[in-house]
Amino acid sequence: MILRDKTKVVFQFKQQLNELYASGTHILVLFRMYLGFLYRFADRPNTKDKYRLSLWTSWQIEDMMMSIYNAKIDTTKIILETAWLYGRREGKTRGLTILAVFFTLLGYQVAWRAPHGEQLKKASFWFSCNPFVQRVMLTSDNTIRVYYSLSISIAPITTGRVTGSDCDILIIDEGGWIPTRLQAYQLYLSARPMVSNSDFKHIIHASTACRDTAFQEAWQGIETLEIEYDTKLKSIHPCTDCEWISEEFIESESKIYPKWYIELNYFCLWTVPYGAVFERIYEVSDPKSPINAERLREIVPTHCGVDHNKGDRNNPHYIVTTTFDENFFYVLDEYPFYGTKDDMSGLGFLFDEKFEHLSMEIEDGLYNIQFTDQEKRMGLAVIYYAWTKEEKMTRVQGLRNRFIVIDRNRAPLTYNNILNAGYNKASPFVELEKRTDQHGLDCVLHSFHPKSGGMQVYDRTRHAPRNRLFQKQMRTLRI
């Protein structure tokens, strides 16, 4: 139906909505009234389904309602944080705009943030379809003006836009494209406190499933809240829930594009973009794991690897203990260590008796020399190894050929490193993506070495490492 006297009808409905809300009418009742208004007035006759604002499935409505109200969450004290894990073309942006306008009509301040400016264009389209929206001002002042209401703040996650004023509802669109290792993640964290002063604290996430991102971190945190409050705060809807995405289409895409692309965009499976390096991972809580956590504790370590960091409490060094055979690689324990009052370097930890009978390899060369020189003076008789790319990728391939068994509670950083390891998409060669937070994975790769006695130092050469055997030094200097 065409809304002829738009401003008058919009004003009357908003006024009615606010009067009912003030009188105690439940917010979900008001939301259904709002949906009824949109169903009647939002779309012009003969609008194609893919452009209709008022076309919803029952599960889309349920997800919107889940993000509006939860009887077990007191939003004056804690955040009602919800997450929608959808595939592509499943209506998440449309649903978010519907919610944003509804909250604004009730007098709440809404802020919308996305990783990239391009992702806001589709949101702008759906906002422009809403009869309550007066003007979309995306490029001029990053606002959506709503009739007789507050404006919605809409902007990419950038340094100048992450904080700003307070809000009641924070919408994070496509948080799956905010990797935790990049600056955008820190900006996302800076945006979350925008709801801290509100008496109606809401954060709503909607994205596809990318590992090691702000969205995955939020998803895992929300899972914890679901258990704590025994309630539903997240939803998953793959392409199989969407009758408008045909099996034939998915099949045709699968013939052209890689597995990770199909899983990420259509089947809501947590995926490393451009492909995960390690795919045969058994976490011991997984029913498919060949051994459970108790059995893993009975396995005795034979090897360990060390990777150096800054060496302070916030940036510790790491050592990981492992053992392996031709078919399985067992990641056992992860130990962060750092300087203390009695041992400023923290390197004395490597002399702990738990490592005494293990074959230890330590990353050497470049940044690590400042630490390995101390360890050599201290008489630590181990393998000191400076990588070549060829040797590192040889070990990566060897690890890929085995089933990796790990307990995420015993080695949390290592588990995340292995799970989220990706290929360097900028390199023409098969090469592991270099990251600054891969200490657990680097320890694992260093532990993946043949046993050898005495102190060995390997120098980096152009083609292959050169072995220089050193006699064990007297432990005359303890730094």
C-alpha angles and dihedrals in degrees: 000000000000114000104223103179093035104168093048095050093043091051093049093049093047090049091050091048092052094046091052092047091051090049092056103263109159114261093232090056088053090049092056089050088052092050089051090054091050092048090055102039112016102079129052118230115279093018109159114251094244090058097044117114092194099057112106140158120223091253092052090055091046091052092050090050090048088058094049104051141009120176092211096054119077102206092194087069109024137018122268093221118183136173136205116202104197136161124234120298093014099123103257095135092046091051092048092053090050090054093044093056093044093054090046092053089056090055101261124136113240128197122190121198132180133174095244136029091232090063090062094062095076090047089053090055094053092044089054089055092057113097091214092060113094099185140353109221102177100145101034107047105347096246140125109215114214122196113264091348144088118288121253115239110224123177145133119267100265134141094264096045109041099084117022117130128348122272140189099218123037116192117197110195117197097357085165086082094058105090112206092229096059132078090251088070092056089050090051090053089050090055096055096074089063087091096046096099096045127107088210102050114184133161118182123191127191124173150119119272112274119159124233094023140120089260094054091047091050090046092054091047091050090051088059091051091049090057094043095050097029093231143114117264105151139045138199124206119172124188090274088073091057117079090191091065105072128212088234091058093051091047092051092048090049091058091058108031132054124264095253091056093053094044093049100043102037114015102044094234117153103253142175107233111245090018138302117263094214116044103159099073123146115193106197094236089060110102088222092059112115090225134025130229093269093052092047090058089061092059113100118223119236102174139035137185130207129207122184127225130169091297100229128117094267094043107033129177115249138220123185125193120214146157131199147179135190094291109024137046114199118203105200118171136359120207123190112198135179144164121305136188091266096039110031094185095046089216092118087079088076089068091060112132092239088071097040097102098034125102102244128197122187127197109247136181134058112016092007096061092085088063102033092052088058092047092052091051089050089057098246102166104206140114113287109198133184110197129240113199090238094054093044093052090046088059091044089055091047090053091047089056091060135065108251114218116193142159109223091205093057096041109021099160093044092049092053092045093053094042094049101037111131138181123262100256091191093061123085087213132068098268137155114248108251114230134173094230099053097104093123094051092045089052090052092050091049091049089055095085139112114267114260136169131226128025115310127185121193119198122207113250131174096259112013141356119271117219118224114180116214126194115245107269127225112261094238101137125054113185 
